[in-house]
């Protein structure tokens, strides 16, 4: 709904939809203070337990040439900070999406490979869910990062290390039958 | 010394604590006023302090208003005799901080270096303080090579947008570009009991996108106290800090070596102070005030007639 007036004092008087039971934070290139204000009002409203859900925590979305735009994780963090509570995050590395896939398609983790380009989302989720993990180097993470995690003594960092890597997923073609 | 003990200040205790004090530092929102209403008795307290020869200075994390606007606000709400030079807002102190870091001791004399520009996420009050400090603001569009953006300043910005967040991140790709925040407050109370998001929530977005940690000027960090000492030379051992928020005002007092008084007309509840007192964590204990009052009007009997 459109917010009346130009200032937070006005926004805070706008009527709230009584049926709202959750605030869902996703990628929003139209994110604004006014929306953040409304989210906070729903989350703090007396008499209802309002869920706070985030689609993912990615910090940034890479563009060509090394530039990047802010990711959904920034917007989730803004809402969490204002509301002083943690969001339930649906996306990788959390296992929720794997559970969705596994229940729908009867997947055996021991016979499934997770292929991804990000260590802290794709590979971490795959490792946490007992999948074999395969890093492709056409995206965000580099082999240097992998070696850094491998050489560390930290168990958390060890869980970011993939079982295998390829330069590109096209490298898998020769392994598949004619 | 050991942990503060959150004692109610009243009766003889009032005179014991206020008598030796040379001055008091006051937070503003929730202490002197709530929204457009002065806390009953607060203007009289300031008047009595003045007559007792005790200094009253003001230290606020609110980065919306310039000190000139704050001076008018004091007067409009019935507090007389407060001048802009007595008021230390996070807007003013952030501008002073940036002036120090970007212009140093007098700027690049002869080198043509203006110190670079500042990209401000905030309203006109904050932008004005930055200009008054001799700094130039980044507008829309690209920084020229001659005047790169050397700092991103995150303040209370009710016009914050994704586009501005992206623009800030662009500037922060340069590791020489500073990331500064006026204050860490996650939210502020509105007069009807609701909350509005604070600078802290916007700073969290910028930090997450840029991978950088902001330098935070406001309470509980001590930079604003340095500004106060530089201008007025206060003695911490003879100065009391009065505030309503444990995580900023009381911790600020502790960090600056001041005895602290919590007033209950604002954000924090007595139960929260007591919970910090009962906690095992050292960080929690630093947020326990030495004393508390229901309102700063309760301090009046502690001053001479």
HADDOCK unambig.tbl for C-alpha pairs under 7 A between the chains (distance, minus, plus):
assign (segid A and resid 29 and name CA) (segid B and resid 162 and name CA) 5.40 0.50 0.50
assign (segid A and resid 30 and name CA) (segid B and resid 161 and name CA) 6.72 0.50 0.50
assign (segid A and resid 30 and name CA) (segid B and resid 162 and name CA) 5.93 0.50 0.50
assign (segid A and resid 31 and name CA) (segid B and resid 161 and name CA) 5.54 0.50 0.50
assign (segid A and resid 31 and name CA) (segid B and resid 162 and name CA) 5.17 0.50 0.50
assign (segid A and resid 32 and name CA) (segid B and resid 159 and name CA) 6.88 0.50 0.50
assign (segid A and resid 32 and name CA) (segid B and resid 160 and name CA) 5.38 0.50 0.50
assign (segid A and resid 32 and name CA) (segid B and resid 161 and name CA) 4.28 0.50 0.50
assign (segid A and resid 32 and name CA) (segid B and resid 162 and name CA) 6.46 0.50 0.50
assign (segid A and resid 33 and name CA) (segid B and resid 158 and name CA) 5.28 0.50 0.50
assign (segid A and resid 33 and name CA) (segid B and resid 159 and name CA) 6.01 0.50 0.50
assign (segid A and resid 33 and name CA) (segid B and resid 160 and name CA) 5.14 0.50 0.50
assign (segid A and resid 33 and name CA) (segid B and resid 161 and name CA) 6.60 0.50 0.50
assign (segid A and resid 34 and name CA) (segid B and resid 158 and name CA) 6.97 0.50 0.50
assign (segid A and resid 37 and name CA) (segid B and resid 196 and name CA) 5.90 0.50 0.50
assign (segid A and resid 37 and name CA) (segid B and resid 197 and name CA) 6.15 0.50 0.50
assign (segid A and resid 59 and name CA) (segid B and resid 208 and name CA) 5.80 0.50 0.50
assign (segid A and resid 59 and name CA) (segid B and resid 209 and name CA) 5.21 0.50 0.50
assign (segid A and resid 60 and name CA) (segid B and resid 209 and name CA) 5.88 0.50 0.50
assign (segid A and resid 69 and name CA) (segid B and resid 166 and name CA) 5.76 0.50 0.50
assign (segid A and resid 70 and name CA) (segid B and resid 166 and name CA) 5.97 0.50 0.50
assign (segid A and resid 70 and name CA) (segid B and resid 209 and name CA) 4.99 0.50 0.50
assign (segid A and resid 71 and name CA) (segid B and resid 209 and name CA) 6.71 0.50 0.50
assign (segid A and resid 74 and name CA) (segid B and resid 205 and name CA) 4.23 0.50 0.50
assign (segid A and resid 74 and name CA) (segid B and resid 206 and name CA) 6.99 0.50 0.50
assign (segid A and resid 74 and name CA) (segid B and resid 208 and name CA) 5.27 0.50 0.50
assign (segid A and resid 74 and name CA) (segid B and resid 209 and name CA) 5.83 0.50 0.50
assign (segid A and resid 75 and name CA) (segid B and resid 205 and name CA) 5.97 0.50 0.50
assign (segid A and resid 77 and name CA) (segid B and resid 204 and name CA) 6.01 0.50 0.50
assign (segid A and resid 77 and name CA) (segid B and resid 205 and name CA) 5.93 0.50 0.50
assign (segid A and resid 78 and name CA) (segid B and resid 201 and name CA) 4.41 0.50 0.50
assign (segid A and resid 78 and name CA) (segid B and resid 202 and name CA) 5.78 0.50 0.50
assign (segid A and resid 78 and name CA) (segid B and resid 204 and name CA) 5.71 0.50 0.50
assign (segid A and resid 78 and name CA) (segid B and resid 205 and name CA) 5.30 0.50 0.50
assign (segid A and resid 79 and name CA) (segid B and resid 201 and name CA) 6.82 0.50 0.50
assign (segid A and resid 81 and name CA) (segid B and resid 186 and name CA) 5.81 0.50 0.50
assign (segid A and resid 81 and name CA) (segid B and resid 200 and name CA) 6.97 0.50 0.50
assign (segid A and resid 81 and name CA) (segid B and resid 201 and name CA) 5.00 0.50 0.50
assign (segid A and resid 82 and name CA) (segid B and resid 186 and name CA) 4.81 0.50 0.50
assign (segid A and resid 82 and name CA) (segid B and resid 187 and name CA) 5.56 0.50 0.50
assign (segid A and resid 82 and name CA) (segid B and resid 197 and name CA) 5.25 0.50 0.50
assign (segid A and resid 82 and name CA) (segid B and resid 198 and name CA) 6.79 0.50 0.50
assign (segid A and resid 82 and name CA) (segid B and resid 201 and name CA) 5.30 0.50 0.50
